[in-house]
Amino acid sequence: MKMMHSMSLRILAASAAIVLAASAAIVLAAGVPAWAADGAAIFRTQCAKCHGETGKADTPVSKALKVPALAGDARISGKSVDEIVAMMKANPKHPPTVKSMSDADLEAAAGHAKQLAAGK
């Protein structure tokens, strides 16, 4: 009985290791760290008030401030996430928002903005 219990535990441990390894491989293949922030959620809370949830700059604030639409913007979709983060930091309208965000949140929001710009 002890031998069977020991074997069951080894099989369970091996199965768990396989599942973890497969999960890690999927995450690495996607190029997204497992701990990456949720870009859509961050965009929604930090950026959508001006850029709109869909990136179309269709909010009252975006109209008042003449915020450019991100959706369909080839200039944004063609840039890397790091380049978009640099643009966000350099934009004189962004400092209050950008200063309140971590680097991971900035990268996640920039990644989502890039997707919106590419029409995804």
Backbone bond lengths (Angstrom), bond angles and torsions (degrees), N, CA, C in turn:
res aa  C-N    CA-C-N  psi(-1)  N-CA   C-N-CA  omega(-1)  CA-C   N-CA-C  phi
1 M - - - 1.440 - - 1.530 110.33 -
2 K 1.377 115.26 -44.84 1.461 119.18 178.95 1.516 110.97 -61.05
3 M 1.317 117.00 -39.37 1.455 121.68 -178.47 1.535 109.72 -64.80
4 M 1.319 116.99 -40.58 1.458 121.01 179.90 1.532 110.35 -67.81
5 H 1.322 117.55 -39.31 1.458 122.10 178.40 1.534 110.06 -64.62
6 S 1.326 115.58 -43.18 1.460 121.04 178.39 1.528 110.76 -62.08
7 M 1.322 116.76 -42.16 1.461 120.87 178.95 1.529 110.47 -65.85
8 S 1.317 117.15 -39.92 1.466 121.03 178.72 1.528 110.93 -62.31
9 L 1.316 115.97 -41.24 1.464 119.78 178.27 1.524 111.48 -64.45
10 R 1.328 116.84 -40.16 1.475 120.10 178.40 1.516 110.99 -65.62
11 I 1.320 117.24 -39.97 1.471 120.86 178.35 1.521 109.82 -65.77
12 L 1.321 117.48 -42.50 1.456 121.80 178.12 1.525 110.77 -61.85
13 A 1.315 117.29 -45.18 1.465 121.44 179.31 1.525 111.15 -63.85
14 A 1.323 116.87 -42.16 1.464 120.58 178.95 1.529 110.24 -64.97
15 S 1.320 117.03 -40.35 1.471 120.60 178.88 1.520 110.76 -63.84
16 A 1.329 116.52 -43.06 1.464 120.54 178.50 1.525 110.46 -62.37
17 A 1.318 117.45 -40.95 1.466 121.01 179.18 1.520 111.00 -63.99
18 I 1.316 117.13 -39.59 1.471 120.87 178.69 1.520 110.35 -64.92
19 V 1.317 117.38 -44.29 1.468 121.26 179.56 1.527 110.02 -62.51
20 L 1.334 117.42 -44.71 1.464 120.52 178.77 1.526 111.25 -63.09
21 A 1.310 117.22 -43.02 1.468 120.50 179.78 1.524 110.64 -64.50
22 A 1.315 117.24 -41.25 1.465 120.58 179.02 1.521 110.56 -65.22
23 S 1.324 116.97 -41.42 1.463 120.73 178.44 1.522 110.72 -62.35
24 A 1.320 116.44 -44.27 1.463 120.57 178.85 1.519 110.73 -62.74
25 A 1.324 117.12 -40.35 1.469 120.71 179.45 1.520 110.73 -63.81
26 I 1.311 117.38 -40.47 1.466 120.80 178.99 1.517 110.27 -64.55
27 V 1.323 116.75 -45.60 1.465 120.85 179.83 1.518 110.38 -62.78
28 L 1.329 117.43 -44.54 1.465 119.81 -179.85 1.519 111.40 -66.59
29 A 1.325 117.71 -36.97 1.459 120.72 178.79 1.522 110.67 -65.48
30 A 1.320 116.78 -32.29 1.462 120.76 179.35 1.520 111.19 -77.74
31 G 1.329 116.67 -13.43 1.459 120.12 179.37 1.516 112.68 75.13
32 V 1.329 117.97 19.10 1.452 122.10 -178.06 1.520 108.21 -121.41
33 P 1.325 117.71 121.79 1.450 118.15 177.49 1.526 110.57 -64.19
34 A 1.315 117.11 147.49 1.460 121.74 -177.20 1.523 111.77 -60.35
35 W 1.312 118.23 -26.96 1.453 121.58 -177.02 1.534 111.96 -93.91
36 A 1.304 118.29 7.00 1.455 121.36 -177.25 1.516 111.04 -57.80
37 A 1.311 114.60 140.43 1.461 120.51 178.49 1.524 109.92 -67.83
38 D 1.310 115.93 155.12 1.457 122.52 179.04 1.534 108.86 -78.84
39 G 1.315 116.21 100.51 1.460 121.65 -176.07 1.515 114.00 -58.98
40 A 1.332 117.32 -40.58 1.471 120.25 -179.53 1.522 110.66 -64.51
41 A 1.323 117.15 -42.50 1.469 120.48 -179.60 1.526 110.75 -67.13
42 I 1.315 116.90 -41.76 1.467 120.33 179.14 1.521 110.14 -66.23
43 F 1.328 116.67 -43.18 1.460 120.50 177.85 1.530 109.54 -58.70
44 R 1.328 115.52 -43.93 1.464 120.95 -178.22 1.528 111.13 -60.75
45 T 1.338 117.19 -42.16 1.463 119.57 -176.87 1.531 113.56 -84.66
46 Q 1.331 117.95 -29.36 1.459 120.39 -174.40 1.530 115.16 -105.45
47 C 1.315 117.78 -27.89 1.463 120.64 -170.43 1.527 114.22 -116.71
48 A 1.331 116.22 -27.90 1.467 120.56 -171.71 1.519 113.37 -65.79
49 K 1.314 118.22 -26.40 1.469 118.46 -179.49 1.527 111.27 -60.94
50 C 1.319 117.15 -28.34 1.472 120.69 177.10 1.532 112.48 -104.83
51 H 1.327 117.22 -41.17 1.465 120.79 -175.45 1.525 113.75 -92.23
52 G 1.343 117.15 -10.19 1.455 120.87 -177.12 1.519 110.71 80.90
53 E 1.336 116.54 150.01 1.473 120.42 -177.25 1.520 112.64 -61.74
54 T 1.319 116.91 -29.74 1.466 120.44 -179.24 1.527 112.28 -97.84
55 G 1.343 115.91 2.67 1.461 120.24 -179.94 1.515 113.90 79.71
56 K 1.327 116.87 11.46 1.468 120.39 -177.00 1.529 113.56 -90.57
57 A 1.331 117.75 4.10 1.466 122.89 179.53 1.525 110.67 51.44
58 D 1.322 115.30 49.69 1.463 120.84 -175.41 1.523 113.52 -110.70
59 T 1.326 116.46 28.88 1.462 120.81 178.50 1.528 109.38 -101.87
60 P 1.318 117.86 161.34 1.467 119.61 176.26 1.532 112.46 -57.46
61 V 1.335 116.60 -38.72 1.468 120.61 179.04 1.527 110.27 -64.67
62 S 1.330 117.04 -44.87 1.467 119.64 -178.85 1.520 111.35 -63.17
63 K 1.317 116.29 -36.90 1.466 119.50 179.01 1.521 110.49 -69.36
64 A 1.337 117.08 -41.31 1.467 120.56 179.90 1.525 111.78 -66.26
65 L 1.329 116.54 -37.54 1.470 120.76 -178.19 1.526 113.36 -93.09
66 K 1.329 116.04 -1.67 1.468 121.45 -178.32 1.532 111.10 56.50
67 V 1.328 114.42 49.42 1.463 121.70 -179.95 1.528 108.62 -75.80
68 P 1.326 117.35 133.01 1.470 119.02 179.02 1.539 111.67 -72.93
69 A 1.297 115.46 147.18 1.469 120.89 175.64 1.525 108.94 -70.90
70 L 1.309 115.86 141.35 1.461 121.36 174.78 1.524 110.52 -92.16
71 A 1.330 116.07 -33.70 1.469 121.49 -178.14 1.527 109.69 -60.28
72 G 1.314 115.01 125.15 1.461 120.98 178.44 1.518 115.00 78.12
73 D 1.320 118.38 8.22 1.466 122.09 -178.84 1.530 109.63 -83.34
74 A 1.324 116.28 104.03 1.469 121.86 -178.21 1.525 111.72 -62.47
75 R 1.314 117.01 -29.32 1.469 120.88 179.26 1.525 109.87 -63.71
76 I 1.326 117.05 -39.87 1.469 121.46 179.14 1.522 110.98 -76.61
77 S 1.321 117.10 -45.02 1.471 119.81 -176.84 1.520 111.95 -64.18
78 G 1.330 117.81 -24.31 1.461 121.71 -179.68 1.518 114.57 -85.67
79 K 1.312 116.87 -4.59 1.461 120.19 -178.18 1.526 110.76 -96.62
80 S 1.313 115.20 159.10 1.466 120.32 174.78 1.526 108.23 -78.49
81 V 1.310 116.45 163.87 1.466 121.22 177.19 1.532 109.82 -59.39
82 D 1.323 117.39 -41.67 1.468 120.44 179.27 1.526 111.41 -62.04
83 E 1.325 116.89 -39.10 1.466 120.34 178.13 1.529 110.89 -66.58
84 I 1.327 116.68 -38.06 1.465 120.19 178.59 1.525 110.19 -67.04
85 V 1.334 117.14 -41.64 1.467 120.41 176.52 1.525 109.58 -59.11
86 A 1.319 117.88 -44.12 1.471 121.53 179.02 1.527 110.21 -61.24
87 M 1.334 117.07 -40.34 1.470 120.63 177.61 1.531 110.47 -64.14
88 M 1.328 116.08 -41.35 1.470 120.11 178.92 1.528 110.41 -61.25
89 K 1.327 115.83 -44.46 1.468 120.41 -178.57 1.526 111.73 -67.79
90 A 1.323 117.22 -31.78 1.464 121.36 -177.47 1.537 113.07 -83.15
91 N 1.314 117.41 -17.20 1.467 121.20 -177.75 1.531 109.73 -70.90
92 P 1.332 118.10 122.00 1.472 120.87 -177.28 1.532 113.73 -63.85
93 K 1.327 118.42 -17.34 1.469 121.21 178.36 1.534 112.28 -85.64
94 H 1.311 117.85 -11.25 1.456 121.31 -173.24 1.530 117.48 -94.90
95 P 1.331 121.79 -17.01 1.464 120.01 -171.60 1.526 116.91 -47.98
96 P 1.339 120.39 -46.61 1.475 116.49 -178.24 1.534 112.29 -59.73
97 T 1.300 117.17 -40.33 1.460 121.07 -178.78 1.522 110.61 -73.45
98 V 1.313 116.82 -48.19 1.466 121.62 -176.46 1.531 111.29 -61.67
99 K 1.314 117.25 -38.95 1.470 120.32 -178.77 1.521 112.40 -67.53
100 S 1.323 116.78 -22.64 1.465 119.63 -179.24 1.528 112.65 -88.32
101 M 1.334 117.36 -3.24 1.462 121.55 -175.02 1.531 111.78 -108.17
102 S 1.321 116.01 145.17 1.467 120.86 175.08 1.531 108.54 -76.23
103 D 1.317 116.39 165.99 1.462 120.47 177.28 1.526 110.88 -60.31
104 A 1.334 116.72 -40.32 1.466 120.19 179.48 1.524 110.93 -63.83
105 D 1.338 116.93 -39.48 1.460 120.51 178.77 1.528 110.90 -68.38
106 L 1.327 116.93 -39.66 1.467 120.39 177.09 1.530 110.64 -61.05
107 E 1.328 116.31 -44.79 1.464 120.50 179.70 1.525 111.07 -64.60
108 A 1.327 116.53 -39.94 1.464 120.05 179.94 1.529 110.57 -66.54
109 A 1.334 117.24 -44.39 1.466 121.05 178.94 1.528 110.12 -64.52
110 A 1.327 116.97 -40.30 1.469 120.90 178.89 1.530 110.39 -64.41
111 G 1.318 116.52 -39.72 1.465 120.62 177.43 1.520 111.00 -62.21
112 H 1.326 116.72 -40.52 1.461 119.80 178.52 1.531 110.44 -68.96
113 A 1.323 117.13 -40.69 1.474 120.51 177.24 1.524 110.18 -60.08
114 K 1.319 117.06 -38.99 1.462 121.96 178.17 1.530 109.91 -62.93
115 Q 1.333 117.01 -41.73 1.468 120.59 177.67 1.527 111.29 -64.22
116 L 1.325 116.31 -42.85 1.474 119.65 178.00 1.530 110.26 -62.04
117 A 1.316 115.99 -41.27 1.460 120.40 -179.89 1.534 111.37 -63.97
118 A 1.325 114.89 -32.49 1.476 119.62 -179.48 1.534 112.29 -85.52
119 G 1.338 115.75 -0.51 1.460 119.56 178.12 1.519 113.73 80.59
120 K 1.327 117.51 26.13 1.484 121.18 -179.40 1.501 110.43 -105.38
